[in-house]
């Protein structure tokens, strides 16, 4: 797996989620123990629900831990330059509709943390991958499930952190 860029704030949020999930383990183990004590496990809905909850919790913990091993913490406030990179706010013009829109390139695990008005786009998404390394004036063709999108890079800016610290 390749390195996964993440802001300090994004890393902190993912870390807090991981810690919160780990704290839920004893509660689920107790729920399984309590359900076992009720008797016949073959018809015990509480037991099945607790086991399913445990499986989902462990899967999420394992997923976060394995991804975090590949995190590369980047400070968007220190990013500069004219080329599109992680943390850039990019203004694009759709060459077919002439509409402009801004997007912020973020890590794949941060899109839910970034305010929607910043229009977060993962650097690993088709749009994100197509934009990386481009600069103002470049035309970009993005392959998406519905076809091709033709864009022009109007502006590239680095505006600092895109996630507010908690």
Phi, psi and omega in degrees: 000143180278165178301142181248113179288143179207142177283164177301318180293320178295317178300315181299319180293317179295319179299317179296321177298316179299315179297319178298316180296319180296328179288341178281343184306308183300324179297318180290320178299319178295320179297322177293316179299315180297319180292324178298323183290346179283351176113224187310112183282340183292335180236030184255097182296324179296320178295313180298318180296317180294319179294320179294318178298320178296317180297318180293320179297312181295323178297317180293317178300312180298320179297312180297314182297319182290322179290321182299333178296338181258002181295139172239104184287124182239143178260100181303331181291345179259357181283139179216172172118178182256350181267143180290130178213177175310134178091352182284144168258123188240129173261125183240149174243127175286120185288343179270324183254347182067012178277145177249148179205147178259145176226152174243126180277122185230172176288157183297336181265008183248351187301329179282343183268340185275135179306136184302330180293345176274356179049066182293138177229127178294141177294345180263357177286164177305318179293313181301313180297321181292331184276331185306130178087352180279168178217174182309136179093342180289143172258140186231137173250124182248125174274118177236166183307327183272000179136214181250143175244133180253119185234155171240135176280115181271318184205148176232126179221150174245109187256017178086199184303139179253356176240131177284138177292144179265000000 
